[in-house]
Amino acid sequence: MDDENELLRLEKCRKIIRDLIKKKGRKGIYDLTGLAGGFKITEEDKALLETYVGPAIYSEELNKLGLMHLRGNENHKAVGFNRTSSAILATILAIRPKKVVHYVPELPSHPSIPKSCKIIGAEYFEDDNVEEILKKIDENTLTIITGATMDHKVINLEIMKEIINYAKKKKSIVFVDDASGARLRPLFNQPSGLELGADLVVTSTDKLMDGPRGGLLGGLKELVDRIYTVGLSFGLEAQPPIMAGMVRGLESFNLDKLKKAYERAKNFDLSALDDLNYELREKDEKINISYEKTPTGFVIKKVTNTENNTNKLIDIGFNLLVDYGIITITVAGMPRASKSLRVDLTSKDAERLSDEEIINAIVNSIKNAFN
């Protein structure tokens, strides 16, 4: 989809959500994106959300809690940006590398990275092949590693170690895009990017945690200061309300919640999708429901072998929203976000739905899309 159609899709989705809330209230919708986020600010916080007072109060707390979350040390510093994409843009603007080499466990990357490179005219290369990545790294390279993809495919730890160690030998700055990975990878007992020797790590404070949509950047103090200064000059830094929400979200984060969703995902019965696939293929051999489990849910990446696959997934997403009040990234995500149909069981609203209710809603929404 082009950007104009992406915006139309987003506006349509938002209108449906507004209408549902008017009719049924917040309980009438079920956000299963894993990105519900939210603000846990206190009454005391509200009095401090001023232009200069807020940053004075929350920057210190954000640094302390951020480094705990990213498992940094005394050589590191953590700061807030208004989005992960903002932190990525500020990083590339500050470092201004001649080229960026980006390893992604599964292509494609998040669009914010190649778009940021385009702004400064940096050569950009991404791949899921380790050998191809290593060939490209030298002292002029910013090496970026995605810890977990948009569809929650987690990087292989040995591959991550190999790239970081090689990049350090080549004197290349290493930046880990751990938007959701900073919380997903601990489920597999993986060390943080900073513990593995990366110079910089960024994570989203609304992904798989109860925080606002913001970007937490941690890394070597000198680098972080350079990047944050650029962020300030372009208005990319987190504003006081976001900073307060990030602090409270980090305070309340508990890995046990993710572990609970992880166990639920392992036991989630998706056999109804196999039955539906067989049923629909009897009518049209081009139909092909392709799905896989994620650490905290599952994702449907394909429903047809035709070029119309993306549009069909969007149709299904809208069916879910209109008929069941279920929000997915497929229809609610930002332009160029993954159109895969992902259900994340860490979502607060997932606790209000049974496994059977979720799978029945998806099965019926797929059937309606092909009627």
C-alpha atoms as one frame of an Amber mdcrd trajectory, in Angstrom:
protein
   0.000   0.000   0.000   1.210   3.535  -0.717   1.376   6.111   2.062  -1.877
   7.804   1.051  -3.832   4.552   1.230  -2.077   3.695   4.475  -3.407   6.921
   5.984  -6.927   6.183   4.734  -6.713   2.743   6.333  -5.594   4.255   9.613
  -8.321   6.908   9.598 -10.988   4.288   8.839  -9.742   2.168  11.739  -9.791
   5.103  14.147 -13.358   6.026  13.187 -14.533   2.467  13.853 -12.828   2.489
  17.258 -14.459   5.830  18.110 -17.880   4.504  17.114 -17.413   1.313  19.130
 -16.420   3.239  22.243 -19.430   5.566  21.867 -21.743   2.557  21.674 -20.139
   0.171  24.143 -17.482   2.072  26.073 -13.863   0.929  26.465 -15.010  -2.563
  27.464 -16.418  -3.010  23.976 -12.985  -3.201  22.369 -10.126  -5.672  22.785
  -6.656  -4.416  21.924  -4.619  -7.542  21.142  -1.658  -5.759  19.575   0.681
  -5.992  22.568   1.095  -2.228  22.094  -1.741  -0.962  24.259   0.756   0.773
  26.532  -0.972   3.466  28.529  -0.043   5.827  31.335   0.346   4.868  34.964
   1.124   8.389  36.122   0.109   9.392  39.626  -1.711  12.473  40.909   1.660
  13.764  42.120   3.041  13.379  38.589   0.319  15.558  37.090   1.547  18.616
  38.970   5.047  18.157  37.524   4.250  17.822  33.825   5.671  21.204  32.903
   8.157  22.074  30.191  11.192  22.486  32.441  10.095  20.975  35.738   9.198
  17.598  34.207  12.565  16.820  32.582  14.401  17.975  35.730  12.447  15.473
  37.824  12.077  12.502  35.492  15.377  12.443  33.585  17.243  11.146  36.625
  14.658   8.468  37.365  14.479   7.491  33.701  18.228   7.067  33.540  18.279
   4.880  36.653  15.283   2.685  35.750  16.227   2.614  32.070  19.685   1.243
  32.776  18.204  -1.370  35.096  15.792  -2.422  32.331  18.520  -2.526  29.679
  21.027  -3.977  32.156  23.621  -1.294  31.636  26.494  -0.276  33.889  28.280
   2.826  35.199  29.634   3.588  31.702  26.131   3.838  30.289  23.328   6.374
  30.256  19.627   6.176  29.338  17.380   8.896  27.887  13.861   9.157  26.498
  12.599   9.918  22.998   9.019  10.370  21.862   9.223   7.154  19.802  11.731
   4.432  19.044  11.766   5.725  15.460  12.746   9.158  16.819  15.689   7.656
  18.690  16.759   5.817  15.539  16.564   8.993  13.458  18.492  11.003  16.071
  21.162   8.280  16.228  21.725   8.291  12.482  21.689  12.101  12.322  24.241
  12.308  15.158  26.637   9.591  13.998  26.219  10.331  10.269  27.751   7.052
   9.098  28.852   6.604   5.500  27.017   3.285   5.459  24.643   1.316   7.637
  24.643  -2.480   7.716  21.579  -3.994   9.305  21.033  -7.605  10.358  17.374
  -8.626  10.644  16.368 -12.130  11.820  13.658 -12.051   9.158  13.254  -9.471
   6.401  12.094  -6.759   6.052  13.364  -4.293   8.656  11.322  -1.593  10.329
  10.976   1.206   7.728  12.263   3.906  10.091  15.842   2.670   9.653  16.240
   2.812   5.850  14.207   6.049   5.758  16.544   7.665   8.299  19.553   6.594
   6.236  18.015   8.125   3.132  17.786  11.521   4.857  21.584  11.765   5.250
  22.406   9.880   2.057  24.025   6.944   3.857  24.506   3.706   1.974  22.093
   1.147   3.446  22.234  -2.645   3.389  20.022  -5.118   5.222  19.998  -8.893
   5.197  19.137 -11.964   7.237  22.311 -13.704   6.056  25.118 -13.371   8.596
  27.944 -13.897   6.127  26.653 -11.149   3.841  26.403  -8.793   6.809  29.950
  -9.473   8.031  31.371  -8.787   4.557  30.016  -5.235   4.684  31.221  -4.134
   8.137  34.223  -1.829   8.498  35.271   1.279  10.473  32.919   3.478   8.397
  29.897   1.340   9.217  27.121   1.764  11.728  26.127  -1.821  12.472  22.480
  -2.261  13.425  21.040  -5.491  14.797  17.336  -6.156  15.254  16.795  -8.230
  18.404  13.240  -9.249  17.536  11.305  -8.498  14.356   7.992  -6.667  13.991
   6.359 -10.111  14.051   8.368 -11.137  17.120  10.886 -13.503  15.578  13.743
 -13.473  18.117  17.371 -13.366  17.012  19.645 -16.351  17.493  21.957 -15.475
  20.378  25.095 -16.921  18.790  24.473 -14.881  15.643  24.025 -11.741  17.723
  27.276 -12.391  19.578  29.154 -13.063  16.330  28.038  -9.819  14.694  28.741
  -7.688  17.780  32.203  -9.179  18.326  33.152  -8.842  14.669  31.883  -5.264
  14.472  33.875  -4.301  17.571  37.038  -5.727  16.005  36.365  -3.583  12.936
  35.781  -0.499  15.167  32.200  -0.209  13.979  29.593   1.307  16.314  26.951
  -1.301  17.212  23.334  -0.259  17.676  20.703  -2.827  18.739  17.115  -2.097
  17.750  15.456  -4.007  20.586  12.001  -2.414  20.344  10.252  -5.504  21.693
  13.364  -7.652  22.000  14.475  -6.060  25.258  11.562  -7.921  26.863  11.160
 -10.889  24.512  14.765 -12.042  24.555  14.897 -12.470  28.367  12.209 -15.149
  27.938  14.974 -17.162  26.254  17.588 -16.206  28.846  19.426 -13.951  26.417
  21.668 -11.173  27.785  20.826  -7.576  26.933  22.479  -5.824  24.019  24.580
  -3.716  26.389  25.731  -6.809  28.275  26.836  -8.303  24.956  28.975  -5.251
  24.176  26.710  -3.156  21.953  27.382   0.583  22.105  23.717   1.548  21.906
  20.341  -0.102  22.474  16.856   1.283  21.922  13.560  -0.194  23.082   9.891
   0.814  22.937   8.188   1.511  26.244   4.734   0.483  25.015   5.662  -2.879
  23.524   4.862  -5.761  25.874   4.782  -3.428  28.865   2.437  -0.900  30.450
   4.064   2.294  29.286   3.423   5.055  26.731   4.609   4.974  23.164   8.168
   6.151  23.673  11.739   5.205  22.898  14.245   4.400  25.616  17.822   4.801
  24.364  20.677   3.432  26.425  24.367   3.159  25.751  27.817   4.665  26.187
  27.481   8.066  27.854  29.382  10.078  25.250  27.368   8.586  22.378  24.039
   8.965  24.145  24.793  12.605  24.956  25.618  13.313  21.296  22.428  11.653
  20.108  20.211  13.271  22.729  21.590  16.713  21.858  20.589  16.164  18.226
  17.209  14.887  19.398  16.646  18.036  21.433  17.459  20.252  18.466  14.804
  18.553  16.331  12.158  18.106  19.031  12.529  14.318  19.037  12.998  13.979
  22.797  10.300  12.629  25.103   8.146  15.384  26.581   7.327  15.497  30.331
   4.078  13.444  30.153   5.843  10.742  28.139   8.832  10.772  30.495   6.571
  10.356  33.528   4.691   7.523  31.850   7.942   5.810  30.885   9.208   6.006
  34.464   6.008   4.527  35.907   5.899   1.846  33.196   9.472   0.789  33.936
   8.740   0.766  37.670   5.777  -1.570  37.196   7.315  -3.898  34.602   7.268
  -7.535  35.635   8.695 -10.292  33.448   6.321 -12.777  35.090   3.455 -11.296
  33.060   5.310 -12.108  29.850   6.134 -15.580  31.119   2.426 -16.178  31.730
   1.597 -15.099  28.168   4.479 -17.265  26.908   2.958 -20.340  28.549  -0.508
 -19.504  27.238   0.887 -19.076  23.717   2.613 -22.474  23.838  -0.685 -24.155
  24.702  -2.908 -22.106  22.394  -4.818 -24.467  20.065  -4.631 -23.272  16.459
  -5.956 -26.460  14.842  -9.111 -24.592  13.769  -6.945 -22.666  11.295  -5.787
 -25.939   9.725  -9.390 -27.094   9.435 -10.412 -23.779   7.891  -7.489 -23.862
   5.474  -8.572 -27.301   4.259 -12.184 -26.156   3.933 -11.357 -23.018   1.949
  -8.797 -24.702  -0.298 -11.502 -27.092  -1.424 -13.165 -24.026  -2.966 -10.047
 -22.151  -4.127  -6.570 -23.687  -4.303  -4.981 -20.228  -4.148  -6.047 -19.876
  -0.508  -3.230 -20.718   1.866  -3.510 -19.825   5.557   0.065 -19.689   6.813
   0.624 -19.054  10.519   3.176 -19.579  13.250   3.365 -19.142  16.974   5.316
 -16.253  18.481   6.813 -16.179  21.992   3.686 -14.474  23.331   0.965 -15.325
  20.817   0.695 -16.160  17.146   0.821 -14.500  13.738  -0.969 -15.184  10.443
   1.349 -14.073   7.649  -0.532 -15.305   4.646  -4.101 -16.209   3.701  -3.644
 -16.449  -0.065  -0.867 -17.134  -2.534  -1.885 -14.176  -4.690  -0.638 -10.580
  -4.772  -3.876  -9.699  -2.962  -2.596 -11.253   0.287  -1.997  -7.928   2.065
  -5.441  -6.582   1.158  -7.081  -9.803   2.350  -5.267  -9.586   5.686  -6.476
  -5.992   6.052 -10.040  -7.116   5.240  -9.782  -9.742   7.968  -8.417  -7.157
  10.390 -11.399  -4.884   9.752 -13.813  -7.817  10.144 -12.267  -8.520  13.536
 -12.609  -4.888  14.551 -16.183  -4.321  13.338 -17.685  -7.666  14.364 -15.721
  -8.427  17.530 -14.081  -5.172  18.627 -10.640  -6.757  18.286  -7.838  -4.319
  17.410  -4.816  -5.641  15.500  -1.749  -3.908  14.075  -2.979  -5.040  10.647
  -5.463  -2.161  10.602  -4.361   0.071  13.496  -0.597   0.121  12.905   1.400
   3.062  11.612   2.070   3.360   7.847   4.453   0.646   6.624   4.009  -1.438
   9.773   3.714  -5.186   9.277   0.354  -6.219   7.824   0.611  -9.692   9.313
  -2.308 -10.529  11.573  -0.707 -10.848  15.005  -2.367 -11.652  18.304  -0.355
 -10.875  21.415  -1.461 -12.488  24.651   0.464 -10.019  26.820  -2.247  -7.492
  26.006  -4.380  -6.567  29.005  -7.520  -7.155  26.962  -6.412 -10.710  26.119
  -7.191 -11.614  29.718 -10.873 -10.794  29.022 -11.110 -13.273  26.149 -10.775
 -17.046  26.188  -8.607 -18.874  23.663 -11.781 -20.204  22.067 -13.291 -16.722
  21.703 -10.138 -15.411  20.037  -9.759 -18.265  17.550 -13.481 -18.327  16.701
 -13.410 -14.582  15.978 -10.424 -15.059  13.661 -11.913 -18.066  11.863 -15.198
 -16.262  11.251 -13.407 -13.103  10.116 -11.358 -15.089   7.578 -14.490 -16.844
   6.298 -16.251 -13.504   5.838 -13.252 -12.123   3.932 -13.563 -14.906   1.366
 -17.367 -14.799   0.984
